[in-house]
Amino acid sequence: MAIFIASTKSISRNSGQSAVASASYRAGVELEDKRYGKTHDYSKKHGVMSADIILPSALVDAKATVDRGDLWNKAEAAEKRKDARVAREWLVNLPYELDENDRKDIAHKFAQTLADRYGTIADCAIHQPTQKEIDRGADPRNFHAHILFTTRTAELNDNNEIVLTDKATIELSDNKRRSLGLERVNVEIKEIRQLWEQIANEKLAEYDHELIDSRSYADQGKDIEPQLKMGSVATKIERDAYETAKAAAEEKGKVFNGIAPVTTRGKINLMITERNRLVRTRELADLREKQLFIVPAAPTPEYKPSNVSNDELEQAQSVVERIKQARIQRQIAKEAAEALEKRRIAQQQRDMADQKERERLLAQEEARQAKREQRRAQIAKEEADFKAQHDHISHQGLSDQHRLLKIIDQKSDFGQHLMTLLHLDQQMSAWQRYRSEPSTTDHQKQLTDREQHEIGSHIISHSQQLLDHIKSISDLSTRKAHTKALERVFDDIKDRQQSALSPEHQRQMRTVSAEITGYRRDINRSRGMSLGF
């Protein structure tokens, strides 16, 4: 009959483990581990029958998807503590009596149920023993599933991407669970083990196979001592010793019948096996003694000692054992039915709670969507108002009252260049006034800053071009007059627009100002030298 195994453990950084490495090994694939900057490649691993990502039903309904590498890198990135739990694994034994599709069906059903209960994402990998493992003594019926779960709940963000948020309730401490009105974690783990028993037994019952039992041997009334879990290290030592002894026997031409255990756990398990065999032998002996030495309460002359054969006793013992097992199975079925009813009621309550939660999340998403639409409309209006202001400022003519227009020839090349510079200065001031208005929004201020930065660049480059133009004039007195006018205008702009300029533009303005002033002094010196000569 199938055996019951449903155990859980945490994948923890404190134990030197990685969620990406664990997923890579169990699925038998190559995955990039972004946190540790390495690639885990188990693509040559044998025995992996299937590996599937299982999302909560709410995310499935939302058409969400995620690949294995992205999922487990998200799980690693979501944790900041150096000793954080990054994943939880459930290991379940799959009944060998079922075919491959049925085994996969119950493993996925178990994973889907837990994914929906906690809102986490599952990665279900189904393994079978390889021929190499069978040759080393592994049970060829050892079909099992490794199911990795994220420790955090999965949701969709505003970009419809899966993100991992809060810790699932099963990952909370007992103190935190108590404050939320929840049972201790070990109670919940026991319920999950019973859930696996229920799911597996429903499928086994379809084919009239014997059922599994999540209870301990003691609770089942069986005088059987469970063996110790070997673990990966002890198992490897035992397998290596097995291979060494087998090779030595083959080299000597001897028949290899196996070896005695070489690890402490292996030796203890051998003693446990022998103990269980002796207990079983004793029970058989007690049964035979009862059958062989039954003395009637009132002996009669016709009474003769029984001469029942051992084969008949074995048959009788088999009948007794089947009756005993039938009673146990009926009790298990009764308790399973009661537990199933309780779970059905609890599931209905959870479904109602989940429905309310989905409705709440949907309402939140609709509210966020409405807020985004409102914000987009607001930004569109702000940008339209800004464009109107931009058109107004750009097409505004230079004030006729400007004092410099009276002392320069506006039709000359120099006058045209200087008017352009004054017009840029006027635009910069207009944008500064617009920015300080109470009705100007933050978004419009950002657009204004961008516009002022561009105007600042134009002022600097145009001033440099204007200075170059002055240098090309042959008449010294004209150069002197124009340089003086440019210096006056530029210094006036630099002082007035100081607060509107970026630090980089302020530095460039000082550089250009120093160049204009220096050129003016050079002209004066050259003029003085000419007069002295």
WOKAJO-V423238 format. One line per field, one symbol per residue. ss: DSSP state (@ for helix, = for strand, . for the rest). psi: psi as a letter, one per 30 degrees, with the letter a starting at -180 (. if undefined). burial: b if it has 24 or more other C-alpha atoms within 12 Angstrom, else e. A space follows every 10 residues. Layout:
# WOKAJO-V423238
ss=???
psi=???
burial=???
This chain:
# WOKAJO-V423238
ss=.....===== ==@@@...@@ @@@@@@@..= ===....=== =......=== ====..@@@@ @......@@@ @@@@@@@... ....====== ====.....@ @@@@@@@@@@ @@@@@@@@.. .======... @@@@@..... ..=======. .=====.... .======.@@ @..@@@@@@. ....@@@@@@ @@@@@@@@@@ @@@@@@.... .......... .......... @@@@@@@@@@ @@@@@@@@@@ @@........ ...@@@@@@@ @@@@@@@@@@ @@@@@@@@@@ @@........ .........@ @@@@@@@@@@ @@@@@@@@@@ @@@@@@@@@@ @@@@@@@@@@ @@@@@@@@@@ @@@@@@@@@@ @@@@@@@@@@ @@@@@@@@@@ @@@@...... ..@@@@.... ..@@@@@@@@ @@@@@@@@@@ @@@@@@.... .@@@@@@@@@ @@@@@@@@@@ @@@@@@@@@@ @....@@@@@ @@@@@@@@@@ @@@@@@.@@@ ..@@@@@@@@ @@@@@@@@@@ @@@@@@@@@@ @@.
psi=lklkkjlllk jkffgglkee eeeeeefhlk kkjeefhlkk jgfgklfjel jkkjlleeee eggllkleee efeeeeffkf kfgkkflkkk kkkkkfflle eeeeeeeeee eeeeeeefgl kkjjkkllkl eeeeffglkf giklkjjkkk fllklkafgh kklkclklef flleeeeefg glllefeeee eeeeeeeeee eeeefeghlk llkflleeff gkikkklkke leeeeeeeee eeeeeeeeee efglkjglll lfleeeeeee eeeeeeeeee eeeeeeeeee efhjklejkl ffkkkkhkle eeeeeeeeee eeeeeeeeee eeeeeeeeee eeeeeeeeee eeeeeeeeee eeeeeeeeee eeeeeeeeee eeeeeeeeee eeeegklkkf fkffffgljf fleeeeeeee eeeeeeeeee eeeeefkffk leeeeeeeee eeeeeeeeee eeeeeeeeee ffkekeeeee eeeeeeeeee eeeeeegeff kleeeeeeee eeeeeeeeee eeeeeeeeee ee.
burial=ebbbbbbbbb bbbeeebbbb bbbbbbbbbe bbbebeeeeb eeeeeebbbb bbbbbbbbbe eeebbbebbb bbbbbbbbbe eeebbbbbbb bbbbbbbbee ebbbbbbbbb bbbbbbbbbb bbbbbbbbbe eeeeebbeee bbbbbbbbbb bbbbbbeeee ebbbeebbbb bbeeeeeeee eeeeeeeeee bbbbbbbbbb bbbbeeeeeb bbbbeeeeee eeeeeeeeee eeeebeebbe ebeebeeeee eeeeeeeebe bebeebeeee eeeeeeeeee eeeeeebbee beeeeeeeee eeeeeeeeee eeeeeebeee eeeeeeebee ebbeebeeeb eeeeeeeeee eeeeeeeeee eeeeeeeeee eeeeeeeeee ebeeebeebe eebeeeebee eeebbeeeee eeebbebbbb bbbbbbbbbb bbebbeeeee eeebbebbbe bbbebbbbbb bbbbebbeeb beeeeeeebb ebbbbbbebb bebbeebbeb beeebbebbb ebbebbbebb eebeeeeeee eee
